[in-house]
Amino acid sequence: MVMKKASTGAFETLYEEWLKRQLRGCSGERRRILASGLKHASKAFLTSVWWPAFSHFNGLSPECEVKDFKDGFRYIDFVWTLPGAMIAIEIDGYGPHWRNIDRWKFADHLFRQNHLILDDWKVIRLSYDDIIEHPRKCQQLFLHVLGKWGLGYRLSDAAANIPDPVDRAIMDFASRTSTPFSPAQAAKALGWKPVTIARHMNRLALAGLLLSARPGVKRIRKYILAPAK
């Protein structure tokens, strides 16, 4: 497959717009991290791997906050949302951070990945050296990921600008579902825990992005996508 040549001007324009949307949709520590700018390795991944392969940022979220098994928070370099799959993209560098890491931190790093997998994440890891020295190999990897888990999929217009990855997956599902759906039905289709999906759907309803399938009832059991404004 022939990769698309990256356009520097188009990349920078869409990159800035994408980062601004991400900032508008977050708060707390994640907002602080994003406001300070992406790490060098993360920006290199976008310019050398992601952009030449896809020429858009649809479905991609940087520095995503997830709870760990101790109810603390961890940050994933990138989350890629596909129907039925949440993909954690981690970039590892070989430098002082890894050369000087102690045994406890090394073990903790492995457990972090194990718990992501137990929570139904799919994990893709790249080395910084591969990103810089073998970008085409990395591009091919992500095209294979898309072919295996995404079926050549692109997000719907209703979901493309939603910054939170779980919200985005729900909105995309809603835009492609012709009948009212419950949190349990969305959770089954998306591969997420029902309690997580229910919480996010309630938030989307409060924001006016989802509507009750039966207006006027106190307890919403099924939802529909709100008309585009």
BATORTOR-672982 format. One line per field, with one value per residue: residue number from 1; residue in one letter; x, y negated, z negated of N, C-alpha, C, O, CB in turn. Coordinates in steps of 0.02 Angstrom, whole numbers. Glycine has a CB too. Layout:
num c(NUM ...);
residu c(A ...);
n.X c(X ...);
n.Y c(Y ...);
n.Z c(Z ...);
ca.X c(X ...);
ca.Y c(Y ...);
ca.Z c(Z ...);
c.X c(X ...);
c.Y c(Y ...);
c.Z c(Z ...);
o.X c(X ...);
o.Y c(Y ...);
o.Z c(Z ...);
cb.X c(X ...);
cb.Y c(Y ...);
cb.Z c(Z ...);
END
This chain:
num c(1 2 3 4 5 6 7 8 9 10 11 12 13 14 15 16 17 18 19 20 21 22 23 24 25 26 27 28 29 30 31 32 33 34 35 36 37 38 39 40 41 42 43 44 45 46 47 48 49 50 51 52 53 54 55 56 57 58 59 60 61 62 63 64 65 66 67 68 69 70 71 72 73 74 75 76 77 78 79 80 81 82 83 84 85 86 87 88 89 90 91 92 93 94 95 96 97 98 99 100 101 102 103 104 105 106 107 108 109 110 111 112 113 114 115 116 117 118 119 120 121 122 123 124 125 126 127 128 129 130 131 132 133 134 135 136 137 138 139 140 141 142 143 144 145 146 147 148 149 150 151 152 153 154 155 156 157 158 159 160 161 162 163 164 165 166 167 168 169 170 171 172 173 174 175 176 177 178 179 180 181 182 183 184 185 186 187 188 189 190 191 192 193 194 195 196 197 198 199 200 201 202 203 204 205 206 207 208 209 210 211 212 213 214 215 216 217 218 219 220 221 222 223 224 225 226 227 228 229);
residu c(M V M K K A S T G A F E T L Y E E W L K R Q L R G C S G E R R R I L A S G L K H A S K A F L T S V W W P A F S H F N G L S P E C E V K D F K D G F R Y I D F V W T L P G A M I A I E I D G Y G P H W R N I D R W K F A D H L F R Q N H L I L D D W K V I R L S Y D D I I E H P R K C Q Q L F L H V L G K W G L G Y R L S D A A A N I P D P V D R A I M D F A S R T S T P F S P A Q A A K A L G W K P V T I A R H M N R L A L A G L L L S A R P G V K R I R K Y I L A P A K);
n.X c(42 27 88 18 91 145 75 146 92 -49 -52 -7 -108 -228 -185 -170 -304 -364 -299 -345 -481 -471 -424 -533 -622 -580 -515 -429 -286 -259 -289 -190 -75 -95 -102 28 87 116 224 390 410 279 231 316 270 143 177 263 207 62 -6 45 -12 -153 -201 -288 -361 -463 -547 -439 -359 -257 -150 -239 -341 -354 -426 -332 -302 -291 -371 -309 -243 -193 -102 -127 -31 -91 -262 -354 -506 -610 -750 -809 -683 -560 -411 -256 -117 50 205 371 528 705 812 881 772 728 848 885 782 706 683 556 480 486 415 292 257 235 123 32 4 -50 -170 -239 -266 -346 -455 -513 -447 -355 -186 -58 112 249 420 521 632 593 489 559 661 604 477 384 361 294 181 120 88 -16 -112 -140 -194 -311 -374 -395 -466 -549 -614 -594 -646 -720 -750 -915 -995 -1059 -983 -851 -792 -796 -714 -690 -647 -736 -863 -861 -862 -989 -1073 -1044 -1092 -1228 -1261 -1263 -1361 -1521 -1632 -1705 -1596 -1529 -1422 -1363 -1370 -1286 -1167 -1139 -1120 -1009 -913 -884 -895 -1059 -1095 -1005 -1037 -1170 -1155 -1086 -1178 -1283 -1221 -1203 -1336 -1375 -1302 -1372 -1346 -1389 -1555 -1704 -1793 -1924 -1999 -2029 -2040 -1981 -1873 -1749 -1744 -1712 -1620 -1601 -1514 -1484 -1553 -1449 -1377);
n.Y c(60 -113 -246 -402 -557 -667 -827 -971 -1098 -1074 -978 -1050 -1146 -1069 -996 -1094 -1135 -1016 -992 -1101 -1069 -956 -1013 -1094 -998 -943 -936 -978 -878 -819 -922 -1014 -945 -937 -1072 -1112 -1062 -927 -787 -767 -641 -600 -697 -668 -542 -576 -655 -574 -448 -431 -538 -528 -404 -419 -553 -629 -666 -597 -507 -495 -525 -618 -588 -521 -499 -367 -258 -163 1 -30 -135 -251 -370 -349 -392 -376 -376 -393 -370 -272 -267 -144 -56 55 74 10 -67 -74 -171 -167 -246 -208 -258 -236 -280 -387 -376 -243 -170 -196 -153 -80 85 96 -5 42 163 110 40 145 205 104 110 240 223 135 219 315 236 235 161 140 149 59 44 -61 -90 -235 -242 -161 -240 -351 -296 -193 -231 -195 -59 -67 -140 -45 50 -14 -27 107 134 56 125 250 227 120 125 44 -78 -240 -375 -439 -597 -648 -606 -641 -759 -747 -753 -664 -493 -385 -446 -482 -358 -313 -412 -390 -261 -287 -368 -278 -190 -138 -123 -157 -140 -53 -81 44 111 28 44 179 181 97 151 112 88 99 8 -96 -144 -182 -290 -382 -400 -462 -583 -633 -648 -750 -851 -872 -798 -669 -603 -562 -417 -413 -548 -645 -547 -500 -415 -373 -246 -208 -279 -406 -480 -654 -779 -856 -1015);
n.Z c(0 39 -51 -105 -68 -192 -221 -273 -303 -306 -405 -522 -535 -555 -664 -767 -778 -818 -941 -1014 -1024 -1104 -1223 -1258 -1298 -1418 -1589 -1744 -1786 -1661 -1572 -1610 -1569 -1430 -1397 -1412 -1302 -1186 -1218 -1150 -1088 -1067 -976 -871 -837 -786 -673 -596 -587 -614 -542 -404 -374 -391 -377 -454 -616 -672 -796 -881 -1035 -1145 -1290 -1382 -1524 -1637 -1759 -1876 -1951 -2084 -2105 -2071 -1951 -1783 -1635 -1466 -1319 -1189 -1142 -1035 -960 -903 -829 -946 -996 -1102 -1090 -1161 -1138 -1163 -1185 -1192 -1248 -1227 -1339 -1468 -1556 -1544 -1558 -1688 -1766 -1909 -1984 -2044 -1981 -1851 -1861 -1899 -1785 -1695 -1756 -1740 -1603 -1600 -1672 -1592 -1484 -1548 -1573 -1450 -1354 -1202 -1169 -1094 -1067 -1035 -995 -1019 -936 -826 -775 -727 -646 -571 -508 -406 -427 -548 -508 -424 -519 -591 -492 -474 -600 -591 -487 -547 -669 -644 -523 -408 -449 -474 -583 -619 -574 -687 -792 -770 -824 -960 -1112 -1223 -1233 -1265 -1264 -1130 -1064 -1101 -1043 -909 -893 -919 -809 -708 -732 -704 -785 -949 -1091 -1234 -1380 -1409 -1286 -1208 -1278 -1257 -1119 -1105 -1185 -1315 -1495 -1565 -1671 -1655 -1526 -1547 -1636 -1557 -1453 -1520 -1549 -1419 -1383 -1472 -1416 -1303 -1189 -1173 -1175 -1267 -1219 -1248 -1279 -1426 -1524 -1687 -1716 -1609 -1493 -1364 -1228 -1099 -960 -969 -861 -737 -767);
ca.X c(0 66 70 8 144 119 77 164 44 -113 -43 -3 -174 -274 -158 -188 -377 -377 -275 -391 -542 -455 -420 -600 -660 -548 -500 -384 -217 -253 -287 -124 -27 -105 -87 101 109 131 294 425 398 209 226 351 224 91 203 297 169 -11 -28 56 -56 -225 -215 -340 -352 -526 -544 -376 -357 -192 -144 -304 -340 -392 -416 -297 -334 -287 -412 -270 -252 -137 -112 -108 -5 -147 -316 -385 -573 -640 -810 -795 -613 -525 -341 -207 -54 102 269 426 593 763 854 893 712 726 911 891 721 720 643 487 447 480 359 230 243 205 56 -11 -20 -93 -236 -272 -290 -401 -512 -534 -409 -305 -127 -6 170 301 480 537 679 556 452 606 702 564 407 339 343 243 120 89 59 -80 -160 -160 -239 -375 -405 -415 -514 -592 -649 -590 -697 -708 -801 -969 -990 -1084 -933 -783 -764 -806 -646 -684 -651 -796 -918 -856 -884 -1062 -1104 -1036 -1140 -1295 -1273 -1268 -1414 -1585 -1684 -1684 -1551 -1517 -1351 -1340 -1359 -1227 -1109 -1125 -1094 -946 -864 -867 -936 -1123 -1097 -967 -1076 -1229 -1133 -1070 -1240 -1318 -1187 -1219 -1405 -1377 -1273 -1417 -1323 -1434 -1622 -1745 -1836 -1993 -1997 -2076 -2033 -1930 -1814 -1736 -1722 -1683 -1599 -1591 -1468 -1517 -1544 -1392 -1395);
ca.Y c(0 -174 -293 -471 -603 -716 -898 -1005 -1151 -1044 -945 -1098 -1177 -1022 -978 -1146 -1132 -954 -1002 -1148 -1031 -913 -1056 -1116 -942 -911 -979 -947 -861 -808 -988 -1042 -910 -956 -1143 -1120 -1035 -856 -768 -762 -575 -599 -738 -631 -489 -605 -680 -523 -385 -437 -582 -498 -346 -433 -622 -658 -647 -569 -449 -494 -570 -614 -594 -504 -480 -307 -236 -100 47 -60 -196 -309 -387 -340 -429 -339 -424 -406 -322 -269 -239 -109 -22 119 78 -49 -49 -115 -176 -187 -258 -196 -281 -205 -335 -386 -353 -170 -142 -205 -133 -27 146 84 -43 85 208 70 25 204 214 53 138 297 201 109 276 344 191 241 119 169 108 57 9 -77 -122 -299 -228 -138 -297 -394 -261 -148 -256 -159 2 -85 -157 18 81 -45 -8 176 128 32 179 305 208 64 140 -14 -120 -309 -400 -479 -668 -661 -586 -660 -814 -734 -740 -606 -433 -345 -485 -480 -292 -311 -454 -357 -206 -316 -394 -222 -145 -164 -115 -176 -90 -58 -77 113 126 -8 75 243 166 62 190 79 108 62 -48 -151 -170 -216 -354 -428 -416 -512 -647 -655 -671 -815 -899 -879 -762 -612 -618 -505 -391 -426 -612 -655 -497 -520 -372 -358 -178 -204 -344 -416 -535 -719 -807 -901 -1086);
ca.Z c(0 43 -103 -83 -90 -239 -204 -335 -317 -325 -470 -576 -543 -585 -729 -815 -789 -856 -1010 -1047 -1041 -1160 -1282 -1277 -1326 -1476 -1646 -1792 -1768 -1589 -1540 -1623 -1527 -1360 -1389 -1409 -1238 -1184 -1223 -1085 -1058 -1044 -915 -819 -816 -744 -610 -557 -581 -609 -488 -337 -363 -392 -358 -497 -686 -695 -840 -919 -1093 -1179 -1362 -1410 -1595 -1654 -1828 -1883 -1998 -2151 -2101 -2052 -1881 -1738 -1573 -1405 -1270 -1143 -1137 -968 -967 -846 -853 -979 -1018 -1127 -1080 -1196 -1102 -1209 -1152 -1240 -1226 -1259 -1361 -1540 -1592 -1546 -1582 -1760 -1800 -1957 -1974 -2064 -1928 -1793 -1874 -1899 -1715 -1665 -1784 -1709 -1540 -1614 -1693 -1533 -1446 -1586 -1564 -1380 -1307 -1158 -1180 -1042 -1093 -986 -1021 -988 -882 -767 -748 -692 -597 -529 -510 -361 -461 -598 -472 -403 -579 -608 -441 -491 -658 -565 -449 -591 -721 -625 -460 -364 -476 -492 -629 -591 -588 -754 -842 -752 -864 -1031 -1137 -1267 -1190 -1278 -1236 -1057 -1042 -1110 -992 -845 -893 -914 -742 -660 -756 -679 -835 -1017 -1122 -1305 -1398 -1405 -1215 -1186 -1310 -1223 -1052 -1109 -1222 -1377 -1552 -1565 -1718 -1625 -1471 -1575 -1664 -1501 -1417 -1560 -1539 -1351 -1384 -1505 -1370 -1246 -1130 -1170 -1199 -1288 -1166 -1270 -1314 -1481 -1577 -1735 -1710 -1539 -1481 -1297 -1202 -1027 -946 -961 -793 -729 -771);
c.X c(44 42 62 65 114 127 89 113 -22 -107 -46 -71 -222 -251 -178 -263 -395 -357 -320 -455 -530 -452 -488 -639 -630 -535 -448 -315 -209 -249 -219 -72 -33 -87 -12 129 126 206 324 409 327 200 261 307 171 118 232 256 95 -33 -14 9 -129 -244 -274 -325 -416 -514 -483 -378 -290 -199 -211 -297 -383 -377 -377 -330 -331 -329 -371 -280 -187 -153 -84 -86 -58 -199 -347 -451 -596 -702 -793 -724 -588 -451 -297 -142 -2 168 324 492 649 811 864 833 711 790 915 830 736 671 570 449 438 421 293 209 210 134 8 -39 -66 -163 -274 -303 -349 -464 -534 -502 -367 -245 -77 52 222 362 492 584 643 518 498 640 663 491 360 317 288 177 83 56 -10 -133 -184 -208 -308 -411 -430 -471 -562 -630 -651 -634 -674 -766 -854 -959 -1010 -1031 -864 -752 -776 -739 -639 -693 -713 -858 -919 -881 -960 -1098 -1099 -1086 -1211 -1311 -1284 -1323 -1482 -1642 -1659 -1643 -1541 -1442 -1323 -1326 -1297 -1164 -1090 -1094 -1024 -892 -841 -914 -1001 -1125 -1060 -1007 -1137 -1211 -1119 -1132 -1281 -1288 -1202 -1291 -1412 -1349 -1317 -1396 -1361 -1501 -1657 -1789 -1910 -1992 -2049 -2070 -1975 -1865 -1805 -1709 -1689 -1672 -1600 -1543 -1507 -1505 -1484 -1415 -1363);
c.Y c(-62 -222 -363 -513 -657 -787 -936 -1058 -1124 -1011 -996 -1131 -1131 -1000 -1029 -1145 -1073 -963 -1050 -1113 -986 -954 -1079 -1060 -911 -962 -945 -934 -851 -875 -1021 -1011 -933 -1030 -1156 -1093 -962 -844 -760 -696 -571 -639 -702 -574 -517 -625 -625 -461 -398 -478 -554 -440 -366 -504 -653 -636 -617 -508 -446 -546 -562 -618 -579 -476 -418 -288 -170 -58 22 -123 -259 -322 -376 -378 -388 -390 -443 -351 -328 -233 -209 -73 46 125 10 -31 -99 -113 -204 -193 -253 -220 -243 -261 -332 -360 -277 -139 -144 -182 -76 30 135 47 -1 132 171 54 84 215 163 80 197 276 168 166 309 302 186 191 163 122 116 16 0 -104 -188 -288 -204 -196 -340 -358 -216 -170 -217 -93 -11 -104 -94 53 52 -33 64 176 106 87 235 286 153 74 79 -71 -192 -334 -441 -552 -684 -649 -617 -713 -806 -715 -678 -542 -390 -381 -479 -413 -286 -351 -423 -299 -232 -339 -339 -172 -175 -160 -139 -121 -105 -60 -7 133 91 24 140 231 137 100 157 102 66 2 -109 -184 -209 -285 -404 -447 -467 -581 -676 -680 -739 -870 -910 -843 -697 -633 -554 -483 -402 -490 -615 -604 -517 -479 -353 -287 -169 -274 -345 -474 -600 -744 -855 -974 -1125);
c.Z c(0 -10 -74 -109 -134 -212 -269 -353 -340 -393 -527 -589 -579 -655 -782 -830 -832 -929 -1048 -1067 -1101 -1225 -1306 -1313 -1387 -1531 -1689 -1764 -1693 -1552 -1550 -1577 -1454 -1348 -1383 -1343 -1241 -1190 -1152 -1050 -1031 -980 -857 -792 -769 -675 -565 -543 -567 -548 -418 -322 -354 -370 -395 -568 -716 -739 -885 -975 -1129 -1255 -1397 -1481 -1606 -1726 -1828 -1937 -2070 -2156 -2093 -1978 -1843 -1673 -1514 -1353 -1219 -1151 -1068 -975 -901 -872 -882 -1004 -1042 -1128 -1115 -1157 -1150 -1171 -1204 -1210 -1261 -1276 -1435 -1579 -1599 -1572 -1658 -1800 -1850 -1948 -1991 -2008 -1865 -1801 -1872 -1827 -1680 -1691 -1755 -1644 -1552 -1633 -1637 -1493 -1482 -1582 -1491 -1333 -1262 -1160 -1122 -1068 -1037 -1023 -984 -929 -819 -734 -704 -634 -549 -528 -465 -391 -513 -564 -450 -461 -594 -554 -451 -551 -635 -527 -493 -639 -700 -560 -413 -384 -485 -535 -592 -609 -660 -807 -830 -797 -939 -1062 -1180 -1227 -1202 -1251 -1160 -1030 -1047 -1055 -923 -839 -884 -843 -691 -681 -738 -730 -903 -1049 -1196 -1319 -1392 -1332 -1188 -1214 -1275 -1155 -1054 -1147 -1286 -1433 -1552 -1611 -1691 -1569 -1496 -1602 -1608 -1462 -1455 -1551 -1470 -1346 -1417 -1460 -1308 -1183 -1119 -1199 -1222 -1229 -1183 -1311 -1370 -1537 -1622 -1726 -1637 -1532 -1413 -1269 -1125 -1019 -938 -890 -792 -731 -716);
o.X c(94 -18 94 86 64 179 47 93 -50 -153 -83 -90 -254 -292 -201 -283 -436 -394 -332 -482 -573 -476 -501 -683 -651 -542 -425 -288 -158 -209 -192 -29 17 -60 9 189 147 247 289 397 315 166 237 307 155 86 227 268 69 -74 -59 -7 -165 -300 -306 -283 -424 -476 -475 -397 -269 -246 -235 -252 -441 -322 -388 -380 -365 -323 -395 -321 -132 -211 -25 -118 -69 -182 -363 -452 -601 -707 -765 -707 -595 -431 -299 -114 -9 185 324 508 641 846 855 842 695 788 945 827 774 624 525 393 387 381 243 150 163 89 -51 -99 -116 -212 -335 -361 -398 -520 -569 -528 -344 -253 -57 42 236 356 474 578 661 515 478 648 685 447 302 259 242 124 22 2 -57 -192 -242 -257 -359 -472 -482 -519 -612 -675 -702 -658 -616 -823 -840 -919 -983 -1034 -823 -691 -768 -709 -589 -742 -739 -901 -972 -916 -992 -1147 -1145 -1117 -1250 -1367 -1311 -1329 -1497 -1694 -1599 -1655 -1544 -1402 -1266 -1277 -1258 -1114 -1031 -1048 -983 -833 -787 -966 -999 -1154 -1080 -1011 -1153 -1248 -1139 -1138 -1312 -1323 -1212 -1305 -1449 -1369 -1301 -1424 -1366 -1504 -1640 -1817 -1953 -1985 -2106 -2092 -1926 -1810 -1848 -1658 -1644 -1708 -1601 -1533 -1558 -1452 -1471 -1466 -1373);
o.Y c(-64 -237 -381 -506 -688 -805 -935 -1064 -1149 -1016 -987 -1142 -1151 -986 -1011 -1153 -1078 -942 -1040 -1127 -980 -930 -1082 -1075 -857 -1022 -890 -973 -870 -882 -1052 -1046 -948 -1047 -1205 -1100 -937 -885 -748 -695 -540 -617 -705 -560 -487 -612 -628 -425 -378 -455 -556 -427 -335 -514 -698 -592 -612 -463 -399 -603 -506 -647 -619 -436 -417 -301 -127 -79 49 -160 -314 -290 -391 -394 -368 -441 -502 -293 -383 -174 -243 -60 89 177 -41 16 -159 -59 -260 -149 -290 -203 -220 -287 -278 -326 -250 -88 -100 -192 -30 26 161 65 -7 141 197 53 76 233 178 74 204 307 172 161 329 327 139 180 217 61 172 -41 46 -137 -195 -321 -225 -200 -362 -386 -202 -130 -207 -72 29 -86 -90 82 89 -29 80 214 135 95 265 324 142 34 65 -109 -205 -315 -473 -569 -730 -677 -618 -711 -854 -666 -644 -536 -361 -350 -473 -410 -258 -329 -428 -289 -204 -331 -351 -119 -232 -190 -141 -62 -163 -43 2 167 121 30 154 266 150 83 172 132 6 -49 -166 -245 -262 -333 -462 -504 -511 -631 -736 -728 -782 -928 -951 -855 -672 -675 -499 -524 -400 -488 -591 -617 -546 -507 -321 -269 -128 -321 -293 -513 -601 -732 -890 -992 -1186);
o.Z c(-36 -13 -24 -167 -116 -185 -313 -411 -389 -434 -574 -646 -628 -699 -836 -887 -878 -974 -1108 -1121 -1144 -1277 -1366 -1353 -1408 -1521 -1674 -1725 -1664 -1505 -1504 -1550 -1422 -1296 -1353 -1330 -1293 -1169 -1103 -990 -979 -934 -800 -732 -717 -625 -504 -495 -515 -508 -376 -264 -314 -346 -369 -580 -776 -721 -923 -964 -1143 -1281 -1437 -1496 -1587 -1751 -1786 -1967 -2113 -2204 -2108 -1946 -1868 -1659 -1514 -1344 -1207 -1164 -1045 -994 -850 -932 -848 -1032 -1008 -1163 -1102 -1145 -1175 -1131 -1253 -1153 -1318 -1233 -1465 -1629 -1652 -1606 -1690 -1860 -1834 -1908 -1957 -1991 -1830 -1755 -1846 -1812 -1641 -1652 -1747 -1631 -1517 -1611 -1634 -1471 -1449 -1586 -1471 -1278 -1282 -1154 -1105 -1090 -999 -1074 -926 -877 -764 -673 -650 -580 -494 -545 -483 -382 -520 -589 -457 -454 -608 -569 -438 -552 -656 -534 -478 -648 -734 -545 -384 -342 -502 -524 -542 -654 -691 -862 -876 -808 -977 -1041 -1176 -1190 -1155 -1220 -1130 -980 -1002 -1026 -883 -787 -845 -820 -637 -651 -756 -719 -914 -1036 -1218 -1276 -1371 -1318 -1150 -1179 -1265 -1135 -1009 -1144 -1311 -1419 -1541 -1594 -1702 -1565 -1470 -1592 -1613 -1439 -1424 -1546 -1462 -1309 -1393 -1465 -1266 -1130 -1063 -1244 -1199 -1194 -1139 -1372 -1363 -1593 -1599 -1729 -1607 -1563 -1405 -1285 -1092 -1066 -903 -861 -841 -702 -711);
cb.X c(-48 62 122 -59 180 155 12 233 34 -136 24 49 -203 -283 -82 -168 -414 -339 -202 -406 -566 -388 -376 -639 -669 -483 -565 -413 -195 -312 -342 -105 -37 -178 -115 134 168 104 301 500 410 162 258 417 190 62 257 360 177 -39 5 127 -50 -250 -227 -412 -331 -571 -546 -316 -416 -146 -120 -340 -365 -374 -484 -223 -301 -214 -457 -195 -276 -123 -78 -167 56 -121 -370 -338 -622 -589 -860 -809 -568 -551 -324 -197 -61 109 270 430 601 797 824 910 648 711 970 904 667 715 671 483 488 545 368 240 307 248 58 28 39 -63 -231 -223 -235 -381 -495 -608 -366 -332 -93 -35 200 275 542 569 730 507 422 658 753 570 405 374 404 268 137 141 105 -71 -128 -99 -211 -365 -356 -355 -476 -552 -720 -606 -720 -700 -769 -1037 -1032 -1145 -926 -782 -793 -859 -623 -736 -591 -804 -912 -784 -850 -1082 -1071 -964 -1135 -1303 -1215 -1202 -1408 -1605 -1708 -1745 -1483 -1551 -1341 -1391 -1421 -1231 -1123 -1190 -1141 -955 -805 -870 -898 -1178 -1068 -900 -1099 -1261 -1071 -1019 -1281 -1318 -1111 -1208 -1450 -1337 -1204 -1425 -1248 -1405 -1664 -1789 -1822 -2022 -2008 -2144 -2021 -1956 -1821 -1685 -1781 -1728 -1529 -1660 -1426 -1490 -1607 -1355 -1376);
cb.Y c(0 -205 -293 -498 -634 -709 -921 -1037 -1193 -993 -908 -1152 -1197 -961 -971 -1215 -1128 -895 -1027 -1208 -989 -878 -1116 -1138 -891 -877 -995 -883 -800 -767 -1034 -1033 -833 -944 -1183 -1085 -1074 -824 -702 -770 -520 -626 -808 -603 -457 -666 -732 -504 -344 -469 -649 -476 -298 -421 -626 -637 -709 -551 -388 -508 -555 -669 -663 -452 -539 -248 -227 -111 115 -75 -201 -297 -459 -263 -498 -294 -395 -410 -332 -234 -293 -58 -13 174 105 -70 -46 -91 -221 -138 -327 -122 -355 -151 -403 -456 -377 -143 -179 -277 -110 -54 202 44 -106 125 243 6 5 265 208 -12 160 339 154 69 328 354 122 235 68 179 127 27 47 -129 -74 -347 -176 -83 -339 -421 -220 -75 -329 -146 34 -144 -200 64 71 -120 -15 219 77 -29 206 330 184 3 164 6 -93 -354 -442 -454 -708 -619 -512 -685 -879 -677 -799 -609 -391 -331 -559 -492 -238 -337 -523 -332 -166 -375 -438 -186 -135 -127 -42 -193 -88 0 -103 161 106 -82 88 284 118 -5 203 2 99 109 -27 -125 -113 -173 -345 -396 -353 -492 -639 -599 -619 -811 -876 -951 -747 -550 -653 -522 -316 -366 -670 -653 -426 -512 -308 -409 -130 -162 -361 -430 -520 -771 -844 -887 -1115);
cb.Z c(-61 113 -159 -107 -29 -307 -168 -329 -255 -273 -472 -561 -475 -540 -726 -788 -722 -825 -1010 -1001 -981 -1149 -1267 -1216 -1275 -1456 -1688 -1817 -1805 -1563 -1568 -1697 -1531 -1339 -1448 -1468 -1214 -1120 -1262 -1095 -1110 -1099 -926 -845 -877 -778 -623 -592 -645 -673 -495 -331 -421 -460 -283 -474 -727 -635 -800 -872 -1141 -1154 -1382 -1366 -1639 -1606 -1864 -1898 -1994 -2170 -2162 -2068 -1873 -1723 -1576 -1379 -1234 -1069 -1193 -915 -990 -814 -796 -933 -962 -1199 -1005 -1270 -1038 -1268 -1117 -1258 -1239 -1214 -1340 -1564 -1556 -1477 -1552 -1775 -1749 -2029 -2017 -2130 -1911 -1782 -1942 -1939 -1678 -1679 -1860 -1697 -1496 -1671 -1752 -1489 -1435 -1659 -1591 -1377 -1345 -1084 -1247 -974 -1152 -934 -1014 -1039 -904 -787 -804 -740 -632 -556 -491 -293 -495 -641 -410 -371 -639 -618 -371 -506 -709 -520 -399 -630 -781 -620 -474 -294 -542 -428 -684 -617 -539 -769 -843 -681 -841 -1043 -1175 -1324 -1201 -1354 -1257 -1034 -1084 -1180 -991 -835 -960 -963 -720 -655 -833 -616 -839 -1060 -1085 -1343 -1469 -1435 -1174 -1207 -1384 -1216 -1015 -1139 -1179 -1370 -1618 -1583 -1786 -1597 -1424 -1631 -1707 -1455 -1404 -1635 -1548 -1301 -1420 -1571 -1348 -1231 -1137 -1207 -1144 -1349 -1155 -1312 -1265 -1455 -1547 -1807 -1754 -1508 -1487 -1249 -1228 -990 -884 -1013 -770 -663 -839);
END
